[in-house]
Amino acid sequence: PLLFNIVGEGLTGMMREALNKNLYRSFLVGKQQVPINILQYADDTIFLGEASWDNVLVLKSMLRGFEMASGLKINFAKSQFGAVGVQANWVQAAAAFLNCRHMDTPFKYLGMPIGVKPSSRMVWEPLINKFEAKLSKWNQKNLSMGGKITLIKSVLNALPIYLLSFFKIPQSIVDKLESLQRNFMWGDNHHHKKISWVKWEVVCLPKSEGGLGIKNLSKFNAALRGKWIWDLVSNHNQLWGRVLISKYGGWSDLKWGRDKGWQSQWWKDLRKLFHQPDFNIIQQNMAWKVGCGDQIKFWQDTWLGEGCTLQQKYNPLYIISRQQHLSISKMGKFSQGAWIWDLKWRRHLFDHEHELAIAFMDDISAMPIQQHLQDSMLWKAEPNGLYSTKSAYRLLMSSISPVPHRDILQNLWKLKIPPRAAVFSWRLLLDRLPTRANLLRRNVHIQDTLCPLCGTHQEEAGHLFFHCKMTRGMWGESMNWIRAIGALSADPASHFIQFCNGFGAGSKYSRVCGWWIALTLTIWQHRNSLLFKGTPFDPHRVMEEALFLAWSCLKAR
């Protein structure tokens, strides 16, 4: 591949020579007329230029010359030719001359649909089909919930990254993809409807906040697209950056511009993202590092490191300024290597404004202006100052309230236990297991609400696992092992805290937590065996199987 890329550079060299001799005319973009003529990615090449026969003839000559010089053959059967704003007869004649196919729009390039609205079903239908194809195979296998969550996070969350990094995903597509993931996770299908026991918003929370860490597609989409905003400032000298600045105005248009009819939907969506209330936290973590000041608005941008603009801090001075919309570089000049401010006012300052003006001058004079250094953007959420989707996503998710007892749920995921045991414990600590009391709260009609083990109390999680006469003795025996004395709570989360953090504090913590999880999981399995298979509930057998499960987990570390 490297050798092929080196040879491919010869085609770029031929284009450069044709431009130098005025044989080929590039396509010019925007007010600054940024020229584009050739784009290469691996073995894919795009030629762009004016729609003229001169360009077509030169292009034919370059391709033939490249074949003769390199020994490679261009696959014209896979090549296409298209033009915008010219007659179809001319396009067909040019395509026939180049011996390639006529290119219809919309089309795909490197898997990305071109010439179609981002909200179109055509863009997202292939992604939905991929989701459904994966899920149809997985549904044929007997997977635990822990296994399903692992597949969702490792496979399904990765499938849409390419599209999400470029287009704004429509809410209808978000709902569809989340529905597919949710139904797969909880076991819902066409034949059996299952209850989603935990809100999807909670499921998508990071594990540190009490969730399962499955990606929230809307937030993830915003974090990925936020990198375009960051790169537009940080990499404005690259070709794509110069094209966007020339065509739309770049950073300043994103921040202060308005939608215009001729602008692409992609750019409009990026501006809408920038001004979304949820995106404020991303803006707050973007800070200018002043160089020569040619990209930074003096009054409107945040560049003093205080989290506010000069317009906000010194509004009385902003009102009387004659330079309200200028960049820093136009607010003064360099004289003998030193920067001198040249501030212009609509009137003379009043006496009561002098103190404010002194503080204002102290603030702006403390920031050095460096003539030969470009302005840059710092990302405060990362130590290296560079934007990362991971940190942006974390910031966006911080707006969602965490679940109660997030500290113990956070510690739960640090334990070295099987995924199915961790997911079971997560549901138990949130009291989201299908006990008869919980089914009743969900308006599920059941004939008997009593505990299937003792038949005397309603089957609440606290009763079933901790206070039932069939399970209470197991916890008493467990407390004898760790030499602990005291009454235990009936609430699952409080019971876990009391048993593990209280009695199991110190070096025994992970082992005591492992035993608590092993015992509750085994109780639940035997409760289900009693209900669905008629197997008698035997406390001694439950203890034996729980011991074996705990021992297996310890051995696997």
Secondary structure per residue as TSV (DSSP state, phi and psi in degrees):
chain	resnum	aa	ss	phi	psi
A	1	P	-	360.0	-39.6
A	2	L	H	-63.7	-43.0
A	3	L	H	-62.2	-40.1
A	4	F	H	-62.5	-41.9
A	5	N	H	-64.8	-36.8
A	6	I	H	-64.1	-43.1
A	7	V	H	-65.7	-37.8
A	8	G	H	-62.4	-24.7
A	9	E	H	-63.3	-22.8
A	10	G	H	-63.0	-33.9
A	11	L	H	-66.9	-38.3
A	12	T	H	-64.8	-39.2
A	13	G	H	-64.3	-38.5
A	14	M	H	-64.9	-39.7
A	15	M	H	-64.7	-41.5
A	16	R	H	-60.5	-41.5
A	17	E	H	-67.3	-39.0
A	18	A	H	-64.4	-35.9
A	19	L	H	-69.9	-41.0
A	20	N	H	-62.6	-30.9
A	21	K	T	-95.8	9.7
A	22	N	T	57.3	33.3
A	23	L	-	-90.0	-22.7
A	24	Y	S	-129.3	138.1
A	25	R	-	-109.7	121.1
A	26	S	-	-71.9	164.5
A	27	F	E	-84.9	127.7
A	28	L	E	-102.7	129.6
A	29	V	E	-111.8	129.1
A	30	G	T	74.4	-173.2
A	31	K	T	-64.6	-34.6
A	32	Q	T	-86.1	0.0
A	33	Q	T	50.7	56.1
A	34	V	E	-69.4	124.0
A	35	P	E	-82.9	135.9
A	36	I	E	-127.7	131.0
A	37	N	-	-134.9	-36.1
A	38	I	E	-146.3	135.1
A	39	L	E	-128.5	132.1
A	40	Q	E	-128.1	138.4
A	41	Y	E	-141.6	111.1
A	42	A	T	53.6	-119.0
A	43	D	T	-99.8	13.0
A	44	D	E	-101.5	134.7
A	45	T	E	-133.5	136.1
A	46	I	E	-119.8	128.5
A	47	F	E	-102.1	133.1
A	48	L	-	-127.2	142.8
A	49	G	-	-178.1	-177.9
A	50	E	-	-65.5	146.8
A	51	A	S	-80.8	86.2
A	52	S	S	-143.2	154.9
A	53	W	H	-66.6	-30.6
A	54	D	H	-59.2	-44.8
A	55	N	H	-65.1	-40.4
A	56	V	H	-62.6	-43.3
A	57	L	H	-64.4	-43.6
A	58	V	H	-64.8	-40.9
A	59	L	H	-62.0	-42.9
A	60	K	H	-61.2	-41.7
A	61	S	H	-66.6	-41.6
A	62	M	H	-63.5	-44.4
A	63	L	H	-64.1	-42.2
A	64	R	H	-66.7	-41.9
A	65	G	H	-62.7	-38.5
A	66	F	H	-64.6	-41.0
A	67	E	H	-60.9	-45.0
A	68	M	H	-67.9	-38.6
A	69	A	H	-77.4	-36.7
A	70	S	H	-96.1	-21.7
A	71	G	-	82.5	-0.2
A	72	L	-	-88.3	156.4
A	73	K	-	-115.1	130.2
A	74	I	-	-82.2	131.6
A	75	N	-	-84.0	90.8
A	76	F	T	-69.8	-21.8
A	77	A	T	-65.9	-27.6
A	78	K	T	-96.8	-6.2
A	79	S	-	-85.4	150.0
A	80	Q	E	-135.2	152.9
A	81	F	E	-130.1	133.5
A	82	G	-	-146.4	162.6
A	83	A	-	-150.1	153.5
A	84	V	S	-116.3	133.6
A	85	G	S	82.0	15.9
A	86	V	S	-126.2	167.0
A	87	Q	-	-69.4	146.5
A	88	A	H	-62.9	-33.6
A	89	N	H	-61.8	-40.3
A	90	W	H	-65.5	-42.3
A	91	V	H	-62.2	-43.8
A	92	Q	H	-65.7	-38.3
A	93	A	H	-66.0	-42.7
A	94	A	H	-65.6	-40.1
A	95	A	H	-65.0	-39.7
A	96	A	H	-65.6	-38.4
A	97	F	H	-64.6	-38.1
A	98	L	T	-83.1	-3.4
A	99	N	T	62.9	39.1
A	100	C	-	-134.0	175.1
A	101	R	E	-82.1	155.6
A	102	H	E	-77.0	132.7
A	103	M	-	-92.0	121.0
A	104	D	-	-91.7	155.3
A	105	T	S	-115.9	143.4
A	106	P	S	-75.5	161.5
A	107	F	E	-141.0	173.6
A	108	K	E	-114.6	139.2
A	109	Y	E	-132.2	122.2
A	110	L	T	53.8	37.6
A	111	G	T	80.7	-0.9
A	112	M	E	-102.9	124.0
A	113	P	E	-68.2	131.6
A	114	I	E	-117.0	137.4
A	115	G	S	83.4	24.0
A	116	V	S	-136.5	149.5
A	117	K	-	-64.3	137.9
A	118	P	T	-58.7	-26.6
A	119	S	T	-85.8	-1.8
A	120	S	S	-66.2	145.4
A	121	R	H	-62.4	-28.1
A	122	M	H	-60.7	-32.2
A	123	V	H	-71.2	-40.9
A	124	W	H	-102.4	-15.5
A	125	E	H	-58.3	-44.5
A	126	P	H	-59.4	-35.2
A	127	L	H	-66.8	-44.0
A	128	I	H	-61.3	-40.1
A	129	N	H	-63.7	-37.9
A	130	K	H	-64.9	-42.8
A	131	F	H	-58.2	-49.3
A	132	E	H	-65.6	-35.4
A	133	A	H	-65.9	-43.2
A	134	K	H	-63.4	-46.1
A	135	L	H	-67.5	-33.5
A	136	S	H	-64.9	-33.5
A	137	K	H	-74.0	-43.3
A	138	W	H	-68.8	-32.6
A	139	N	T	-67.0	-16.4
A	140	Q	T	-81.3	-8.6
A	141	K	S	-105.5	153.1
A	142	N	-	-88.8	93.2
A	143	L	-	-109.8	141.8
A	144	S	-	-75.3	167.2
A	145	M	H	-63.5	-35.0
A	146	G	H	-61.8	-40.5
A	147	G	H	-66.9	-38.6
A	148	K	H	-64.2	-42.8
A	149	I	H	-63.9	-39.4
A	150	T	H	-61.5	-42.9
A	151	L	H	-66.1	-40.9
A	152	I	I	-60.7	-45.6
A	153	K	I	-72.3	-37.2
A	154	S	I	-88.0	-26.6
A	155	V	I	-113.3	-60.9
A	156	L	I	-64.7	-37.7
A	157	N	T	-68.1	-21.0
A	158	A	T	-89.0	-25.1
A	159	L	T	-58.0	-44.1
A	160	P	T	-89.2	4.6
A	161	I	H	-56.9	-42.3
A	162	Y	H	-60.9	-48.3
A	163	L	H	-70.6	-39.7
A	164	L	H	-65.9	-26.3
A	165	S	T	-75.4	-9.5
A	166	F	T	-121.5	-47.3
A	167	F	S	-103.0	154.0
A	168	K	-	-79.0	125.8
A	169	I	-	-81.5	128.3
A	170	P	-	-65.2	149.2
A	171	Q	H	-61.7	-33.9
A	172	S	H	-63.4	-35.2
A	173	I	H	-73.3	-38.4
A	174	V	H	-57.8	-47.3
A	175	D	H	-61.0	-40.6
A	176	K	H	-66.6	-47.1
A	177	L	H	-67.3	-39.8
A	178	E	H	-66.9	-35.3
A	179	S	H	-63.3	-43.2
A	180	L	H	-61.9	-44.0
A	181	Q	H	-67.5	-43.6
A	182	R	H	-63.3	-45.1
A	183	N	H	-64.2	-38.9
A	184	F	H	-65.8	-42.0
A	185	M	H	-64.7	-42.4
A	186	W	H	-92.9	0.1
A	187	G	T	86.4	17.6
A	188	D	-	-78.7	141.4
A	189	N	-	-151.0	-172.7
A	190	H	S	-66.2	-25.4
A	191	H	S	-95.6	-29.8
A	192	H	-	-133.2	124.6
A	193	K	-	-90.1	128.5
A	194	K	-	-116.0	156.8
A	195	I	-	-83.4	134.8
A	196	S	-	-87.9	103.2
A	197	W	-	-76.3	-22.1
A	198	V	S	-126.8	137.0
A	199	K	-	-56.8	140.7
A	200	W	H	-62.2	-30.7
A	201	E	H	-61.1	-38.7
A	202	V	H	-73.9	-39.5
A	203	V	H	-57.8	-36.6
A	204	C	T	-82.1	-6.7
A	205	L	S	-64.0	150.1
A	206	P	-	-60.8	156.0
A	207	K	G	-59.5	-32.2
A	208	S	G	-67.2	-17.7
A	209	E	G	-106.7	6.3
A	210	G	T	102.1	6.4
A	211	G	S	-101.8	-163.8
A	212	L	-	-105.0	-6.7
A	213	G	-	81.6	12.5
A	214	I	-	-72.8	142.5
A	215	K	-	-68.9	133.8
A	216	N	-	-81.5	111.4
A	217	L	H	-62.1	-39.4
A	218	S	H	-66.0	-45.9
A	219	K	H	-67.3	-39.5
A	220	F	H	-65.8	-39.6
A	221	N	H	-60.6	-43.8
A	222	A	H	-64.9	-40.3
A	223	A	H	-65.9	-40.6
A	224	L	H	-67.2	-44.9
A	225	R	H	-72.6	-23.0
A	226	G	H	-61.6	-24.3
A	227	K	H	-67.3	-28.3
A	228	W	H	-63.4	-40.6
A	229	I	H	-63.9	-44.4
A	230	W	H	-63.7	-48.4
A	231	D	H	-67.3	-26.5
A	232	L	H	-62.4	-29.6
A	233	V	H	-89.2	-46.0
A	234	S	H	-74.0	-29.0
A	235	N	T	-124.7	40.6
A	236	H	T	-68.3	-15.3
A	237	N	T	-85.7	-11.3
A	238	Q	S	-72.7	160.5
A	239	L	H	-56.1	-47.7
A	240	W	H	-63.7	-36.4
A	241	G	H	-66.9	-42.4
A	242	R	H	-65.5	-34.4
A	243	V	H	-64.8	-47.2
A	244	L	H	-65.6	-39.5
A	245	I	H	-66.4	-41.0
A	246	S	H	-68.4	-38.7
A	247	K	H	-82.9	-41.4
A	248	Y	H	-115.0	-23.7
A	249	G	-	111.5	-6.9
A	250	G	T	70.5	-143.2
A	251	W	H	-56.5	-44.5
A	252	S	H	-63.1	-37.5
A	253	D	H	-71.0	-35.8
A	254	L	H	-60.6	-42.2
A	255	K	H	-83.3	-39.2
A	256	W	H	-120.8	-10.0
A	257	G	-	-76.2	171.1
A	258	R	-	-123.5	158.1
A	259	D	-	-63.8	137.3
A	260	K	-	-124.8	151.3
A	261	G	T	-59.6	-32.3
A	262	W	T	-83.4	-9.4
A	263	Q	S	-75.3	149.8
A	264	S	-	-72.1	154.9
A	265	Q	H	-64.7	-31.2
A	266	W	H	-60.6	-45.1
A	267	W	H	-68.9	-38.8
A	268	K	H	-62.9	-41.2
A	269	D	H	-65.6	-36.0
A	270	L	H	-67.5	-39.0
A	271	R	H	-67.0	-40.5
A	272	K	H	-61.7	-40.1
A	273	L	H	-60.1	-43.9
A	274	F	H	-60.3	-32.3
A	275	H	H	-101.0	5.2
A	276	Q	-	-67.6	140.4
A	277	P	G	-56.3	-38.4
A	278	D	G	-64.1	-24.3
A	279	F	G	-84.4	-4.1
A	280	N	H	-59.1	-36.3
A	281	I	H	-66.0	-28.7
A	282	I	H	-71.9	-44.2
A	283	Q	H	-60.9	-38.3
A	284	Q	H	-65.3	-22.5
A	285	N	T	-97.1	5.1
A	286	M	E	-102.4	122.8
A	287	A	E	-131.6	137.0
A	288	W	E	-75.3	139.7
A	289	K	E	-110.1	113.4
A	290	V	-	-74.4	130.7
A	291	G	S	-113.3	-104.1
A	292	C	S	-85.9	-13.5
A	293	G	-	82.6	15.3
A	294	D	S	-80.3	-14.9
A	295	Q	S	-104.6	-11.2
A	296	I	S	-103.1	126.1
A	297	K	B	-71.6	127.1
A	298	F	T	-59.0	-48.2
A	299	W	T	-90.6	-36.0
A	300	Q	T	-93.6	-20.8
A	301	D	S	-94.4	155.0
A	302	T	-	-90.0	107.9
A	303	W	-	-136.2	-0.9
A	304	L	S	-94.9	-0.4
A	305	G	S	79.2	15.2
A	306	E	S	-106.3	-1.0
A	307	G	S	81.7	5.9
A	308	C	S	-139.9	160.8
A	309	T	-	-88.4	164.5
A	310	L	H	-65.1	-31.5
A	311	Q	H	-62.2	-39.7
A	312	Q	H	-73.1	-41.0
A	313	K	H	-78.4	-36.9
A	314	Y	T	-124.9	56.1
A	315	N	H	-60.6	-38.9
A	316	P	H	-58.8	-35.2
A	317	L	H	-76.3	-34.8
A	318	Y	H	-62.0	-40.5
A	319	I	H	-60.6	-36.3
A	320	I	T	-97.4	5.7
A	321	S	B	-77.5	143.5
A	322	R	S	-95.7	6.0
A	323	Q	-	-127.0	44.4
A	324	Q	T	-65.8	-26.6
A	325	H	T	-118.6	20.8
A	326	L	-	-91.5	155.9
A	327	S	B	-79.8	166.7
A	328	I	G	-58.9	-39.4
A	329	S	G	-63.7	-20.5
A	330	K	G	-100.0	7.5
A	331	M	S	-98.3	8.4
A	332	G	E	-177.6	-162.6
A	333	K	E	-157.1	163.5
A	334	F	E	-91.5	134.4
A	335	S	E	-132.8	113.6
A	336	Q	T	55.2	42.1
A	337	G	T	81.5	-2.8
A	338	A	E	-111.3	142.9
A	339	W	E	-85.1	131.6
A	340	I	E	-123.1	124.5
A	341	W	E	-73.9	140.6
A	342	D	-	-129.0	82.7
A	343	L	-	-93.2	136.1
A	344	K	-	-120.9	133.5
A	345	W	B	-120.0	155.5
A	346	R	S	-73.9	-22.8
A	347	R	S	-154.2	172.2
A	348	H	-	-72.6	151.1
A	349	L	-	-73.7	141.3
A	350	F	-	-77.3	163.6
A	351	D	G	-59.4	-40.7
A	352	H	G	-72.0	-8.4
A	353	E	G	-95.9	-6.9
A	354	H	H	-64.6	-42.2
A	355	E	H	-61.6	-43.2
A	356	L	H	-62.7	-40.0
A	357	A	H	-66.4	-36.8
A	358	I	H	-64.3	-45.9
A	359	A	H	-62.6	-38.7
A	360	F	H	-61.3	-46.5
A	361	M	H	-66.7	-35.8
A	362	D	H	-62.9	-40.6
A	363	D	H	-65.0	-50.4
A	364	I	H	-74.6	-27.9
A	365	S	H	-74.9	-20.7
A	366	A	T	-73.9	-16.1
A	367	M	S	-100.4	112.4
A	368	P	-	-71.7	139.0
A	369	I	-	-100.8	124.1
A	370	Q	-	-112.8	116.7
A	371	Q	T	-62.7	-37.9
A	372	H	T	-104.7	18.7
A	373	L	S	-119.6	132.2
A	374	Q	-	-75.8	147.2
A	375	D	-	-65.1	146.2
A	376	S	E	-142.1	162.3
A	377	M	E	-109.3	131.7
A	378	L	E	-102.2	141.6
A	379	W	E	-104.1	106.7
A	380	K	T	-71.7	-15.0
A	381	A	T	-80.2	-7.8
A	382	E	S	-126.0	140.1
A	383	P	T	-59.4	-32.5
A	384	N	T	-83.5	-2.9
A	385	G	-	77.4	9.3
A	386	L	-	-106.6	139.9
A	387	Y	-	-63.9	136.6
A	388	S	-	-134.6	140.5
A	389	T	H	-61.7	-35.0
A	390	K	H	-61.3	-48.9
A	391	S	H	-70.6	-35.3
A	392	A	H	-64.6	-42.8
A	393	Y	H	-62.9	-41.0
A	394	R	H	-61.4	-40.8
A	395	L	H	-65.3	-43.5
A	396	L	H	-64.6	-36.1
A	397	M	H	-75.0	-17.2
A	398	S	T	-67.5	-15.3
A	399	S	T	-76.1	-14.0
A	400	I	S	-90.1	131.7
A	401	S	-	-65.4	134.0
A	402	P	-	-72.3	165.0
A	403	V	-	-83.4	160.2
A	404	P	T	-61.6	154.3
A	405	H	T	58.2	36.6
A	406	R	H	-65.1	-25.3
A	407	D	H	-64.1	-44.5
A	408	I	H	-73.1	-32.0
A	409	L	H	-68.6	-35.5
A	410	Q	H	-63.9	-42.6
A	411	N	H	-68.5	-29.1
A	412	L	H	-57.6	-42.3
A	413	W	T	-74.6	-12.2
A	414	K	T	-84.4	-15.3
A	415	L	S	-73.3	142.5
A	416	K	-	-88.1	80.9
A	417	I	-	-131.2	161.0
A	418	P	-	-59.9	148.0
A	419	P	H	-55.9	-39.3
A	420	R	H	-64.1	-35.3
A	421	A	H	-70.6	-38.5
A	422	A	H	-66.2	-42.4
A	423	V	H	-68.2	-40.2
A	424	F	H	-58.9	-46.6
A	425	S	H	-64.3	-37.9
A	426	W	H	-59.7	-44.7
A	427	R	H	-67.3	-38.6
A	428	L	H	-66.5	-43.8
A	429	L	H	-66.4	-27.7
A	430	L	T	-87.9	-1.9
A	431	D	T	55.7	53.9
A	432	R	-	-123.5	29.4
A	433	L	S	-88.0	152.1
A	434	P	-	-78.7	59.6
A	435	T	-	-70.8	164.9
A	436	R	H	-64.6	-34.3
A	437	A	H	-66.5	-40.9
A	438	N	H	-68.0	-36.6
A	439	L	H	-63.4	-38.7
A	440	L	H	-64.1	-40.0
A	441	R	H	-64.6	-28.2
A	442	R	T	-87.9	12.9
A	443	N	T	63.0	32.2
A	444	V	-	-90.4	124.4
A	445	H	-	-76.9	118.7
A	446	I	-	-131.3	145.2
A	447	Q	S	-76.1	-36.3
A	448	D	-	-124.9	124.7
A	449	T	-	-103.8	1.4
A	450	L	B	-80.2	157.7
A	451	C	-	-60.5	127.4
A	452	P	T	-70.8	-12.4
A	453	L	T	-86.4	-45.1
A	454	C	T	-110.9	-26.2
A	455	G	S	71.0	17.7
A	456	T	S	-117.2	-23.3
A	457	H	S	-126.0	156.8
A	458	Q	B	-63.2	142.9
A	459	E	-	-80.9	84.5
A	460	E	-	-92.1	157.3
A	461	A	H	-59.7	-42.5
A	462	G	H	-62.1	-40.0
A	463	H	I	-69.8	-50.4
A	464	L	I	-57.1	-48.0
A	465	F	I	-85.8	-28.8
A	466	F	I	-124.5	-32.4
A	467	H	I	-113.9	-4.8
A	468	C	S	-66.7	144.1
A	469	K	T	-62.9	-20.2
A	470	M	T	-84.5	-18.1
A	471	T	T	-116.8	-18.3
A	472	R	H	-60.6	-38.0
A	473	G	H	-65.6	-30.0
A	474	M	H	-63.7	-39.1
A	475	W	H	-72.2	-33.9
A	476	G	H	-62.7	-43.7
A	477	E	H	-64.7	-38.5
A	478	S	H	-63.0	-40.1
A	479	M	H	-68.9	-30.4
A	480	N	H	-64.9	-37.0
A	481	W	H	-62.4	-40.6
A	482	I	T	-96.6	8.6
A	483	R	T	56.0	51.7
A	484	A	-	-117.3	146.9
A	485	I	-	-131.7	137.3
A	486	G	S	149.6	163.6
A	487	A	-	-84.7	144.3
A	488	L	-	-108.8	145.6
A	489	S	-	-71.9	158.0
A	490	A	S	-91.2	-16.4
A	491	D	S	-76.4	127.6
A	492	P	H	-55.1	-45.9
A	493	A	H	-65.6	-44.1
A	494	S	H	-65.9	-38.0
A	495	H	H	-62.3	-43.0
A	496	F	H	-62.5	-45.0
A	497	I	I	-62.7	-45.3
A	498	Q	I	-66.9	-43.9
A	499	F	I	-73.9	-42.7
A	500	C	I	-91.1	-45.3
A	501	N	I	-79.6	-30.1
A	502	G	I	-86.4	-66.3
A	503	F	I	-74.1	-27.1
A	504	G	T	-105.1	20.4
A	505	A	-	-64.5	151.7
A	506	G	G	93.3	-146.0
A	507	S	G	-68.3	-19.6
A	508	K	G	-85.1	-0.8
A	509	Y	H	-56.7	-52.1
A	510	S	H	-65.7	-34.7
A	511	R	H	-71.5	-39.6
A	512	V	H	-67.4	-40.3
A	513	C	H	-61.8	-42.8
A	514	G	H	-60.6	-40.0
A	515	W	H	-68.5	-41.4
A	516	W	H	-58.9	-43.7
A	517	I	H	-68.7	-43.1
A	518	A	H	-62.2	-41.6
A	519	L	H	-70.9	-44.9
A	520	T	H	-64.9	-39.8
A	521	L	H	-64.4	-42.2
A	522	T	H	-67.8	-39.1
A	523	I	H	-58.7	-43.7
A	524	W	H	-65.3	-40.8
A	525	Q	H	-64.0	-42.1
A	526	H	H	-73.3	-31.5
A	527	R	H	-62.2	-42.0
A	528	N	H	-68.6	-36.9
A	529	S	H	-63.7	-36.5
A	530	L	H	-65.8	-43.8
A	531	L	H	-71.1	-44.7
A	532	F	H	-101.2	-17.5
A	533	K	H	-121.9	-10.2
A	534	G	-	76.9	14.2
A	535	T	-	-73.6	125.8
A	536	P	-	-59.5	145.4
A	537	F	-	-85.7	115.4
A	538	D	-	-115.8	107.6
A	539	P	H	-56.0	-37.3
A	540	H	H	-65.2	-41.5
A	541	R	H	-67.7	-36.9
A	542	V	H	-60.3	-45.7
A	543	M	H	-62.3	-40.4
A	544	E	H	-64.8	-45.2
A	545	E	H	-69.1	-36.0
A	546	A	H	-64.7	-40.6
A	547	L	H	-62.0	-43.0
A	548	F	H	-64.7	-41.0
A	549	L	H	-64.1	-44.6
A	550	A	H	-63.9	-41.2
A	551	W	H	-64.7	-39.2
A	552	S	H	-62.8	-40.7
A	553	C	H	-66.6	-41.3
A	554	L	H	-65.3	-38.7
A	555	K	H	-69.0	-31.9
A	556	A	T	-77.6	-7.7
A	557	R	-	-68.0	360.0
